[in-house]
Amino acid sequence: MFTDELSPLLKELASQPVAFLGGFVSGILRLNLTDEPVKSWLDKQAGRPSTPPTDTNGHQDGPQSITID
């Protein structure tokens, strides 16, 4: 009875132990994966640049800061 409830959890742990334990620890520590420095570390691990892409004119996509006098 109790093992039936834990079997999906144990299957995931057996199939991908590093990813499972990483997600488990981040859940226990309540880490937000979109906050720095976690986001930049995840981007490095995935091989993605941590800065937003720029076009050929040097303009960034997305929100930009402005100053108002």
LOVO-9761 format. One record per residue: residue number from 1; chain; x, y, z of N, C-alpha, C, O in turn; residue in three letters. Coordinates in pm, whole numbers. Example, Ala and Ser with C-alpha at 12.3 -4.5 7.8 and 13.67 -1.06 7.14 Angstrom:
+-----+--------+--------+--------+--------+--------+--------+--------+--------+--------+--------+--------+--------+--------+---------+
| num | cadena |   n_xx |   n_yy |   n_zz |  ca_xx |  ca_yy |  ca_zz |   c_xx |   c_yy |   c_zz |   o_xx |   o_yy |   o_zz | residuo |
+-----+--------+--------+--------+--------+--------+--------+--------+--------+--------+--------+--------+--------+--------+---------+
|   1 |      A |   1319 |   -569 |    780 |   1230 |   -450 |    780 |   1320 |   -330 |    780 |   1424 |   -332 |    846 |     ala |
|   2 |      A |   1285 |   -225 |    708 |   1367 |   -106 |    714 |   1290 |      3 |    787 |   1341 |    114 |    804 |     ser |
+-----+--------+--------+--------+--------+--------+--------+--------+--------+--------+--------+--------+--------+--------+---------+
end
This chain:
+-----+--------+--------+--------+--------+--------+--------+--------+--------+--------+--------+--------+--------+--------+---------+
| num | cadena |   n_xx |   n_yy |   n_zz |  ca_xx |  ca_yy |  ca_zz |   c_xx |   c_yy |   c_zz |   o_xx |   o_yy |   o_zz | residuo |
+-----+--------+--------+--------+--------+--------+--------+--------+--------+--------+--------+--------+--------+--------+---------+
|   1 |      A |     83 |   -118 |      0 |      0 |      0 |      0 |     88 |    126 |      0 |     74 |    211 |    -87 |     met |
|   2 |      A |    177 |    137 |     95 |    265 |    253 |    103 |    367 |    254 |    -11 |    405 |    360 |    -61 |     phe |
|   3 |      A |    411 |    135 |    -51 |    508 |    126 |   -160 |    447 |    164 |   -294 |    518 |    210 |   -383 |     thr |
|   4 |      A |    316 |    144 |   -310 |    250 |    185 |   -434 |    255 |    336 |   -453 |    267 |    384 |   -566 |     asp |
|   5 |      A |    246 |    409 |   -345 |    250 |    555 |   -353 |    391 |    606 |   -380 |    409 |    710 |   -442 |     glu |
|   6 |      A |    492 |    534 |   -333 |    630 |    576 |   -351 |    694 |    524 |   -479 |    803 |    569 |   -515 |     leu |
|   7 |      A |    631 |    431 |   -549 |    694 |    371 |   -667 |    724 |    473 |   -778 |    831 |    464 |   -837 |     ser |
|   8 |      A |    635 |    571 |   -811 |    674 |    669 |   -914 |    793 |    754 |   -871 |    878 |    789 |   -953 |     pro |
|   9 |      A |    799 |    786 |   -744 |    910 |    865 |   -692 |   1041 |    788 |   -703 |   1144 |    844 |   -742 |     leu |
|  10 |      A |   1038 |    661 |   -670 |   1157 |    579 |   -677 |   1200 |    552 |   -821 |   1319 |    539 |   -849 |     leu |
|  11 |      A |   1103 |    542 |   -914 |   1138 |    523 |  -1056 |   1213 |    645 |  -1110 |   1311 |    630 |  -1183 |     lys |
|  12 |      A |   1166 |    765 |  -1075 |   1235 |    887 |  -1119 |   1374 |    897 |  -1058 |   1469 |    937 |  -1125 |     glu |
|  13 |      A |   1385 |    861 |   -931 |   1515 |    864 |   -865 |   1612 |    766 |   -930 |   1730 |    798 |   -945 |     leu |
|  14 |      A |   1565 |    650 |   -969 |   1651 |    550 |  -1031 |   1689 |    588 |  -1174 |   1800 |    557 |  -1218 |     ala |
|  15 |      A |   1599 |    654 |  -1247 |   1628 |    685 |  -1386 |   1722 |    805 |  -1403 |   1809 |    803 |  -1490 |     ser |
|  16 |      A |   1705 |    908 |  -1320 |   1789 |   1028 |  -1330 |   1823 |   1077 |  -1190 |   1763 |   1174 |  -1143 |     gln |
|  17 |      A |   1918 |   1013 |  -1123 |   1943 |   1048 |   -982 |   1997 |   1189 |   -961 |   1958 |   1254 |   -864 |     pro |
|  18 |      A |   2083 |   1239 |  -1047 |   2141 |   1372 |  -1028 |   2035 |   1480 |  -1046 |   2024 |   1572 |   -965 |     val |
|  19 |      A |   1957 |   1469 |  -1153 |   1853 |   1568 |  -1177 |   1746 |   1564 |  -1068 |   1697 |   1668 |  -1024 |     ala |
|  20 |      A |   1710 |   1444 |  -1026 |   1609 |   1429 |   -922 |   1656 |   1490 |   -791 |   1583 |   1566 |   -728 |     phe |
|  21 |      A |   1779 |   1458 |   -750 |   1829 |   1511 |   -624 |   1851 |   1662 |   -631 |   1832 |   1731 |   -531 |     leu |
|  22 |      A |   1891 |   1713 |   -747 |   1905 |   1858 |   -763 |   1772 |   1929 |   -749 |   1764 |   2033 |   -683 |     gly |
|  23 |      A |   1670 |   1874 |   -810 |   1537 |   1932 |   -796 |   1483 |   1920 |   -655 |   1415 |   2010 |   -605 |     gly |
|  24 |      A |   1513 |   1809 |   -592 |   1467 |   1786 |   -454 |   1532 |   1886 |   -358 |   1465 |   1944 |   -274 |     phe |
|  25 |      A |   1663 |   1904 |   -372 |   1735 |   1998 |   -285 |   1690 |   2141 |   -311 |   1673 |   2218 |   -217 |     val |
|  26 |      A |   1671 |   2178 |   -437 |   1626 |   2314 |   -467 |   1485 |   2338 |   -414 |   1451 |   2450 |   -376 |     ser |
|  27 |      A |   1404 |   2235 |   -411 |   1271 |   2249 |   -353 |   1276 |   2263 |   -203 |   1200 |   2342 |   -145 |     gly |
|  28 |      A |   1364 |   2189 |   -138 |   1377 |   2200 |      8 |   1431 |   2337 |     47 |   1384 |   2397 |    144 |     ile |
|  29 |      A |   1529 |   2386 |    -28 |   1588 |   2516 |      1 |   1505 |   2632 |    -53 |   1538 |   2748 |    -31 |     leu |
|  30 |      A |   1399 |   2600 |   -125 |   1309 |   2699 |   -187 |   1385 |   2797 |   -278 |   1365 |   2918 |   -272 |     arg |
|  31 |      A |   1472 |   2740 |   -361 |   1546 |   2821 |   -456 |   1459 |   2853 |   -576 |   1391 |   2765 |   -629 |     leu |
|  32 |      A |   1460 |   2977 |   -617 |   1388 |   3017 |   -738 |   1486 |   3007 |   -854 |   1590 |   3073 |   -853 |     asn |
|  33 |      A |   1454 |   2926 |   -952 |   1548 |   2899 |  -1061 |   1564 |   3016 |  -1157 |   1651 |   3012 |  -1244 |     leu |
|  34 |      A |   1481 |   3120 |  -1143 |   1495 |   3237 |  -1229 |   1572 |   3349 |  -1162 |   1595 |   3453 |  -1224 |     thr |
|  35 |      A |   1613 |   3332 |  -1037 |   1691 |   3434 |   -967 |   1840 |   3410 |   -990 |   1884 |   3298 |  -1015 |     asp |
|  36 |      A |   1917 |   3519 |   -981 |   2063 |   3507 |   -988 |   2112 |   3460 |   -853 |   2048 |   3494 |   -754 |     glu |
|  37 |      A |   2217 |   3387 |   -840 |   2309 |   3333 |   -939 |   2266 |   3198 |   -994 |   2338 |   3140 |  -1076 |     pro |
|  38 |      A |   2152 |   3146 |   -951 |   2107 |   3015 |   -996 |   2081 |   3015 |  -1146 |   2118 |   2921 |  -1216 |     val |
|  39 |      A |   2017 |   3121 |  -1197 |   1984 |   3128 |  -1339 |   2109 |   3128 |  -1425 |   2116 |   3057 |  -1526 |     lys |
|  40 |      A |   2209 |   3208 |  -1387 |   2331 |   3214 |  -1468 |   2407 |   3081 |  -1463 |   2466 |   3040 |  -1562 |     ser |
|  41 |      A |   2406 |   3014 |  -1347 |   2472 |   2884 |  -1337 |   2401 |   2781 |  -1424 |   2467 |   2702 |  -1492 |     trp |
|  42 |      A |   2268 |   2781 |  -1423 |   2193 |   2687 |  -1508 |   2218 |   2715 |  -1655 |   2229 |   2622 |  -1735 |     leu |
|  43 |      A |   2226 |   2843 |  -1691 |   2254 |   2878 |  -1831 |   2392 |   2830 |  -1873 |   2409 |   2783 |  -1985 |     asp |
|  44 |      A |   2491 |   2840 |  -1784 |   2625 |   2792 |  -1816 |   2625 |   2640 |  -1833 |   2690 |   2587 |  -1924 |     lys |
|  45 |      A |   2552 |   2570 |  -1748 |   2546 |   2425 |  -1758 |   2478 |   2381 |  -1887 |   2514 |   2278 |  -1944 |     gln |
|  46 |      A |   2381 |   2457 |  -1932 |   2309 |   2423 |  -2055 |   2381 |   2473 |  -2180 |   2342 |   2438 |  -2291 |     ala |
|  47 |      A |   2485 |   2555 |  -2163 |   2558 |   2608 |  -2277 |   2492 |   2727 |  -2341 |   2520 |   2759 |  -2456 |     gly |
|  48 |      A |   2404 |   2794 |  -2267 |   2336 |   2913 |  -2319 |   2404 |   3038 |  -2265 |   2454 |   3036 |  -2152 |     arg |
|  49 |      A |   2406 |   3145 |  -2341 |   2462 |   3270 |  -2289 |   2370 |   3328 |  -2183 |   2247 |   3319 |  -2195 |     pro |
|  50 |      A |   2428 |   3389 |  -2079 |   2346 |   3443 |  -1972 |   2300 |   3585 |  -2001 |   2213 |   3637 |  -1930 |     ser |
|  51 |      A |   2356 |   3650 |  -2105 |   2312 |   3783 |  -2142 |   2211 |   3774 |  -2255 |   2219 |   3682 |  -2337 |     thr |
|  52 |      A |   2117 |   3867 |  -2261 |   2018 |   3862 |  -2369 |   2084 |   3886 |  -2505 |   2181 |   3960 |  -2514 |     pro |
|  53 |      A |   2032 |   3823 |  -2609 |   2091 |   3841 |  -2742 |   2071 |   3983 |  -2793 |   1973 |   4049 |  -2760 |     pro |
|  54 |      A |   2164 |   4028 |  -2875 |   2154 |   4161 |  -2936 |   2143 |   4143 |  -3087 |   2187 |   4043 |  -3143 |     thr |
|  55 |      A |   2083 |   4243 |  -3151 |   2073 |   4236 |  -3297 |   2199 |   4298 |  -3358 |   2293 |   4330 |  -3285 |     asp |
|  56 |      A |   2201 |   4314 |  -3488 |   2321 |   4362 |  -3555 |   2352 |   4508 |  -3523 |   2467 |   4551 |  -3536 |     thr |
|  57 |      A |   2253 |   4586 |  -3480 |   2275 |   4726 |  -3446 |   2317 |   4745 |  -3300 |   2341 |   4858 |  -3257 |     asn |
|  58 |      A |   2325 |   4637 |  -3224 |   2366 |   4647 |  -3085 |   2250 |   4671 |  -2990 |   2272 |   4696 |  -2871 |     gly |
|  59 |      A |   2127 |   4664 |  -3039 |   2010 |   4684 |  -2954 |   1968 |   4552 |  -2892 |   1969 |   4448 |  -2957 |     his |
|  60 |      A |   1932 |   4558 |  -2763 |   1886 |   4438 |  -2695 |   1736 |   4426 |  -2707 |   1664 |   4525 |  -2711 |     gln |
|  61 |      A |   1689 |   4301 |  -2713 |   1545 |   4276 |  -2712 |   1498 |   4282 |  -2568 |   1573 |   4251 |  -2476 |     asp |
|  62 |      A |   1374 |   4322 |  -2549 |   1317 |   4321 |  -2415 |   1322 |   4458 |  -2349 |   1349 |   4558 |  -2416 |     gly |
|  63 |      A |   1294 |   4462 |  -2219 |   1288 |   4590 |  -2149 |   1423 |   4660 |  -2145 |   1527 |   4596 |  -2133 |     pro |
|  64 |      A |   1418 |   4791 |  -2156 |   1538 |   4871 |  -2150 |   1518 |   4981 |  -2047 |   1406 |   5026 |  -2025 |     gln |
|  65 |      A |   1625 |   5024 |  -1985 |   1615 |   5131 |  -1887 |   1631 |   5266 |  -1956 |   1707 |   5279 |  -2052 |     ser |
|  66 |      A |   1559 |   5365 |  -1906 |   1568 |   5499 |  -1960 |   1586 |   5595 |  -1844 |   1553 |   5563 |  -1730 |     ile |
|  67 |      A |   1638 |   5714 |  -1873 |   1648 |   5818 |  -1772 |   1561 |   5934 |  -1813 |   1555 |   5970 |  -1931 |     thr |
|  68 |      A |   1492 |   5991 |  -1716 |   1402 |   6104 |  -1743 |   1455 |   6224 |  -1666 |   1476 |   6218 |  -1545 |     ile |
|  69 |      A |   1476 |   6334 |  -1738 |   1526 |   6456 |  -1673 |   1411 |   6541 |  -1623 |   1434 |   6647 |  -1565 |     asp |
+-----+--------+--------+--------+--------+--------+--------+--------+--------+--------+--------+--------+--------+--------+---------+
end
